[in-house]
Amino acid sequence: MKAATRQTNQVVIETATGNVRFEDQHPGRGDAGRELRRGLALPQKMINPKFFYDQLGSELFDQITRLPEYYPARTEKAILTKYRAEMARYCGRGSVIIEPGSGSSEKIRLLLNALEPSAYVPLDISADFLQQAAQRLGEEFPGVQIHAICADFSHNWSLPRTLPAGKRVVFYPGSTIGNLEPEAAVAFLQRMRQWVAPEGGILLGVDLHKSSDRLNVAYNDSAGVTARFNLNLLRHLNQVLGTRFDPARFRHRAFYCEARQRIEMHLVSVEKHSVACGDEVFEFEAGETIHTENSYKYTPQGIEDLASGAGLRVGKSWLDDEALFSVHYLEPA
């Protein structure tokens, strides 16, 4: 089945195969170009980290999660595996699970048998990667209705009308909430609260504050996968927006800023040069950086404050034995 309708600046395309439905709500490129130019015009140049995730970027991030230095993925998986039955009691069986930034949908695999959802809704910005991941998941779990949506979930998108009724639960693992400034994180939690209102909940993964050494190693792996992931952002922009970045003129830099409790990722210009972005040209000095991502780390109190600011409360928390990572069930206060 195929259909196409126009909504504001989006073209929505639907396809369905077996128990998998795919819907493309990807925003127009004009919006992305304006957003990029605004970011590069700032005193501290920045690019939204959502541009990491084309097909190759999604594959590289999947590799990052398997690196020995990158503790968050394996630690969170261990927590989800150990406590999945208890998490299912909080989420409720038969609920509709919504996962923004689902990527390869690897972590939801650990929970599907325990949760027994009526439907699973993966959301991701990379259409090809999402469709492939959803199809694989549908083959592995033929009893689960999968409604995959390609969308920039930080902007306008809509849930399919064909979803079954029932409790809505947002699954937001990987400490992706840490990519947002704290004020923006509160605002996004408020939006998620609206998605699950009135009786739903949010299953949230949050990385915890720890030693700088442990964090710096995690974002500067010896195999250089994180560096390739960071630099691939420029290649992706060249491909989809027609920019003229030369990735060879930049290098990866990541460090933990303890005062702000966040990892910062940057692309450092190795020499003075200029880059054309549409009709505009941006100058780079040697050593000047583009800020590509933050990853905030939280204390338990910081997580409670984050939830409270969004009108939520922490119903239950699960941590690993070393208190490296945490998963929380949030519900409307």
C-alpha positions as CSV (number, residue, x, y, z in Angstrom):
1,M,0.0,0.0,0.0
2,K,1.3,3.4,-0.9
3,A,-0.1,6.9,-0.4
4,A,1.1,10.4,-0.4
5,T,-0.4,13.5,1.2
6,R,1.0,17.0,1.7
7,Q,1.2,18.4,5.3
8,T,2.7,21.9,5.7
9,N,6.2,21.5,4.3
10,Q,6.2,17.7,4.5
11,V,5.4,15.0,2.0
12,V,4.1,12.0,3.9
13,I,4.7,8.6,2.2
14,E,3.3,5.4,3.6
15,T,4.3,1.8,2.8
16,A,3.3,-1.4,4.6
17,T,4.8,-4.9,4.5
18,G,3.4,-7.6,6.8
19,N,3.4,-6.3,10.4
20,V,5.6,-3.3,9.5
21,R,4.2,0.1,8.4
22,F,6.6,2.8,7.3
23,E,5.7,6.5,7.1
24,D,8.0,9.2,5.8
25,Q,7.4,12.6,7.4
26,H,10.8,14.0,6.7
27,P,11.0,17.8,6.8
28,G,12.0,19.7,3.7
29,R,15.6,20.5,3.0
30,G,15.0,24.3,3.0
31,D,14.4,24.3,6.7
32,A,17.6,22.3,7.3
33,G,19.7,24.8,5.2
34,R,18.4,27.8,7.1
35,E,19.1,26.0,10.4
36,L,22.7,25.2,9.3
37,R,23.5,28.8,8.2
38,R,22.1,30.2,11.5
39,G,24.4,27.9,13.4
40,L,27.5,28.7,11.4
41,A,26.8,32.4,11.8
42,L,27.1,32.2,15.6
43,P,30.3,33.4,17.4
44,Q,30.8,29.8,18.4
45,K,29.9,28.0,15.2
46,M,27.6,25.0,15.8
47,I,25.8,22.3,13.8
48,N,22.8,20.4,15.2
49,P,23.8,16.8,16.0
50,K,20.7,15.5,14.2
51,F,22.8,15.9,11.0
52,F,25.0,13.1,12.2
53,Y,22.4,10.6,11.2
54,D,22.4,9.7,7.5
55,Q,22.8,6.0,6.6
56,L,26.6,6.0,7.2
57,G,26.3,8.1,10.3
58,S,23.7,5.7,11.8
59,E,26.0,2.7,11.0
60,L,29.0,4.4,12.6
61,F,27.0,5.2,15.7
62,D,25.9,1.6,15.9
63,Q,29.7,0.7,15.8
64,I,30.4,3.2,18.6
65,T,27.9,1.4,20.9
66,R,30.0,-1.8,20.5
67,L,33.4,-0.2,21.3
68,P,35.1,-1.4,24.5
69,E,35.7,2.2,25.6
70,Y,32.0,3.2,25.2
71,Y,30.5,2.0,28.5
72,P,27.0,3.6,28.2
73,A,25.6,1.1,25.7
74,R,26.7,-2.1,27.3
75,T,25.9,-0.8,30.8
76,E,22.4,0.3,29.8
77,K,21.8,-3.1,28.0
78,A,22.7,-4.9,31.2
79,I,20.3,-2.8,33.2
80,L,17.5,-3.3,30.7
81,T,18.1,-7.1,30.7
82,K,18.3,-7.4,34.5
83,Y,15.2,-5.4,35.3
84,R,13.0,-5.8,32.2
85,A,10.3,-7.7,34.1
86,E,10.0,-4.9,36.6
87,M,10.1,-2.3,33.9
88,A,7.2,-4.1,32.2
89,R,5.1,-3.8,35.3
90,Y,5.6,0.0,35.3
91,C,5.1,0.4,31.6
92,G,2.1,-2.0,31.4
93,R,1.7,-4.8,29.0
94,G,-0.3,-4.0,25.8
95,S,0.9,-0.4,25.8
96,V,2.1,1.5,22.7
97,I,5.8,2.1,22.9
98,I,7.2,5.2,21.1
99,E,11.0,5.5,20.6
100,P,12.4,8.8,19.3
101,G,15.8,8.4,17.7
102,S,15.4,4.6,17.5
103,G,18.4,4.0,15.3
104,S,18.8,0.2,14.9
105,S,16.1,-0.5,17.5
106,E,18.6,-2.7,19.3
107,K,17.7,-1.9,22.9
108,I,13.9,-2.4,22.5
109,R,14.7,-6.0,21.5
110,L,15.6,-6.6,25.1
111,L,12.2,-5.5,26.3
112,L,9.7,-6.5,23.7
113,N,9.0,-10.0,25.0
114,A,8.5,-8.6,28.5
115,L,6.5,-5.6,27.5
116,E,4.2,-7.4,25.0
117,P,3.2,-4.0,23.5
118,S,0.2,-3.6,21.2
119,A,2.4,-1.5,18.9
120,Y,5.9,-0.2,18.6
121,V,6.6,3.2,17.0
122,P,10.3,3.8,16.1
123,L,11.1,7.4,15.1
124,D,14.4,8.3,13.3
125,I,15.6,11.0,10.9
126,S,17.5,8.5,8.6
127,A,14.8,7.1,6.3
128,D,16.7,4.2,4.7
129,F,18.3,3.1,7.9
130,L,15.0,3.2,9.8
131,Q,13.1,1.3,7.1
132,Q,15.7,-1.5,7.1
133,A,15.9,-1.6,10.9
134,A,12.0,-1.8,11.2
135,Q,11.8,-4.6,8.6
136,R,14.4,-6.7,10.4
137,L,12.6,-6.1,13.7
138,G,9.3,-7.0,12.2
139,E,10.7,-10.3,11.0
140,E,12.2,-11.1,14.4
141,F,8.9,-10.2,16.2
142,P,6.0,-11.0,13.9
143,G,3.5,-10.6,16.6
144,V,4.3,-6.9,17.2
145,Q,2.7,-4.2,15.0
146,I,5.5,-1.8,14.0
147,H,4.7,1.8,12.8
148,A,8.0,3.3,11.8
149,I,8.1,7.1,11.2
150,C,10.9,9.0,9.5
151,A,10.8,12.4,11.1
152,D,12.8,15.1,12.9
153,F,11.0,14.4,16.2
154,S,12.2,17.8,17.6
155,H,9.9,19.5,15.2
156,N,6.3,18.8,13.9
157,W,5.3,15.2,13.4
158,S,2.2,13.1,14.1
159,L,1.4,9.7,15.4
160,P,-0.4,7.4,12.9
161,R,-4.1,7.3,13.2
162,T,-4.1,3.5,12.9
163,L,-2.4,3.0,16.2
164,P,-4.4,0.9,18.7
165,A,-5.8,2.6,21.8
166,G,-4.1,2.2,25.1
167,K,-1.4,3.5,27.3
168,R,1.4,5.4,25.6
169,V,5.0,4.9,26.8
170,V,8.0,6.8,25.4
171,F,11.2,4.7,25.4
172,Y,14.2,7.2,25.3
173,P,17.4,5.2,26.0
174,G,21.1,5.9,25.4
175,S,21.1,9.2,27.5
176,T,20.1,11.0,24.3
177,I,18.4,13.5,26.7
178,G,22.0,14.6,27.6
179,N,22.5,16.0,24.0
180,L,20.1,18.8,25.0
181,E,20.9,21.9,27.1
182,P,19.2,21.4,30.5
183,E,16.5,23.9,29.7
184,A,15.8,22.3,26.3
185,A,15.8,18.9,28.0
186,V,13.0,20.0,30.3
187,A,11.1,21.4,27.4
188,F,11.5,18.1,25.5
189,L,10.3,16.1,28.5
190,Q,7.3,18.4,28.6
191,R,6.6,17.5,25.0
192,M,7.0,13.8,25.8
193,R,4.6,14.2,28.7
194,Q,2.0,15.5,26.2
195,W,2.6,12.5,24.0
196,V,1.8,10.0,26.8
197,A,-0.9,12.0,28.7
198,P,-2.9,11.3,30.7
199,E,-1.8,8.0,32.2
200,G,1.3,7.1,30.2
201,G,5.0,7.2,31.2
202,I,8.6,7.6,30.0
203,L,11.3,5.0,30.2
204,L,14.4,7.2,30.2
205,G,18.1,6.3,30.0
206,V,20.5,8.8,31.6
207,D,24.3,8.8,31.8
208,L,25.7,9.6,35.3
209,H,28.4,12.1,36.3
210,K,31.7,10.3,36.9
211,S,35.5,10.7,36.5
212,S,36.7,12.8,33.6
213,D,39.2,10.1,32.6
214,R,36.5,7.5,32.1
215,L,34.4,9.9,30.0
216,N,37.2,11.3,27.9
217,V,38.3,7.8,26.9
218,A,34.7,6.9,25.9
219,Y,34.5,9.7,23.4
220,N,38.0,9.3,22.0
221,D,38.2,5.6,21.1
222,S,41.4,4.1,20.0
223,A,39.9,2.8,16.7
224,G,38.9,6.3,15.7
225,V,35.2,5.4,15.1
226,T,33.9,8.4,17.0
227,A,36.2,10.7,15.0
228,R,34.8,9.2,11.7
229,F,31.3,9.7,13.0
230,N,31.9,13.3,13.8
231,L,33.6,14.1,10.5
232,N,30.9,12.2,8.5
233,L,28.6,15.0,9.5
234,L,30.4,17.3,7.0
235,R,30.1,14.7,4.2
236,H,26.4,14.3,4.9
237,L,25.8,18.1,4.7
238,N,27.7,18.2,1.4
239,Q,25.5,15.4,0.1
240,V,22.1,16.7,1.2
241,L,22.5,20.5,1.3
242,G,25.2,21.1,-1.3
243,T,27.7,22.6,1.1
244,R,31.4,22.6,0.2
245,F,33.1,21.3,3.4
246,D,36.4,19.5,3.0
247,P,36.5,17.0,5.9
248,A,40.3,16.7,5.5
249,R,40.5,20.3,6.8
250,F,39.0,19.4,10.2
251,R,39.8,17.0,13.0
252,H,37.8,15.5,15.8
253,R,38.0,16.8,19.4
254,A,36.0,15.7,22.4
255,F,36.5,16.5,26.1
256,Y,34.7,16.5,29.4
257,C,33.9,19.9,30.9
258,E,33.5,19.1,34.5
259,A,32.1,22.5,35.5
260,R,29.2,22.0,33.2
261,Q,29.1,18.2,33.6
262,R,29.1,17.6,29.9
263,I,31.1,16.1,27.1
264,E,31.6,18.5,24.2
265,M,32.3,17.3,20.7
266,H,33.9,19.7,18.2
267,L,35.3,19.7,14.7
268,V,38.5,21.8,14.7
269,S,39.7,23.6,11.6
270,V,43.3,22.7,11.0
271,E,44.0,25.7,8.8
272,K,42.5,29.0,7.7
273,H,39.9,28.5,4.9
274,S,36.4,29.3,3.8
275,V,33.3,27.1,3.2
276,A,30.4,27.8,0.8
277,C,27.0,27.1,2.1
278,G,24.4,28.0,-0.5
279,D,24.8,31.7,-1.3
280,E,26.8,32.4,1.9
281,V,30.5,31.8,2.6
282,F,31.8,31.2,6.1
283,E,35.4,31.8,7.1
284,F,37.3,29.5,9.4
285,E,40.5,30.4,11.3
286,A,43.1,27.8,12.1
287,G,42.1,26.2,15.4
288,E,38.5,27.5,15.2
289,T,35.8,24.9,16.0
290,I,32.3,23.9,15.1
291,H,30.5,22.6,18.2
292,T,28.7,19.5,17.0
293,E,27.3,17.9,20.2
294,N,27.0,18.0,24.0
295,S,26.4,15.0,26.2
296,Y,25.3,16.1,29.7
297,K,25.9,13.8,32.6
298,Y,23.5,14.0,35.6
299,T,23.5,13.2,39.3
300,P,20.5,11.4,40.8
301,Q,19.3,14.7,42.2
302,G,19.8,16.4,38.8
303,I,17.6,13.8,37.2
304,E,14.8,14.4,39.8
305,D,15.1,18.2,39.2
306,L,14.9,17.6,35.4
307,A,11.8,15.6,35.8
308,S,10.2,18.0,38.2
309,G,10.7,20.9,35.9
310,A,8.7,19.0,33.2
311,G,5.8,18.2,35.5
312,L,7.0,14.6,36.0
313,R,8.1,12.5,38.9
314,V,10.5,9.6,39.1
315,G,8.4,6.5,39.7
316,K,11.4,4.1,39.8
317,S,15.1,4.1,39.1
318,W,17.4,1.3,38.1
319,L,21.3,1.6,38.2
320,D,24.2,-0.8,37.5
321,D,26.4,-1.8,40.4
322,E,29.1,0.8,39.6
323,A,26.5,3.6,39.2
324,L,27.8,4.4,35.8
325,F,24.4,4.6,34.1
326,S,20.7,4.8,35.0
327,V,17.2,4.1,33.6
328,H,14.2,5.8,35.1
329,Y,10.4,5.4,34.8
330,L,8.9,8.9,34.8
331,E,5.2,9.6,35.1
332,P,3.1,12.8,35.3
333,A,3.4,14.4,38.7
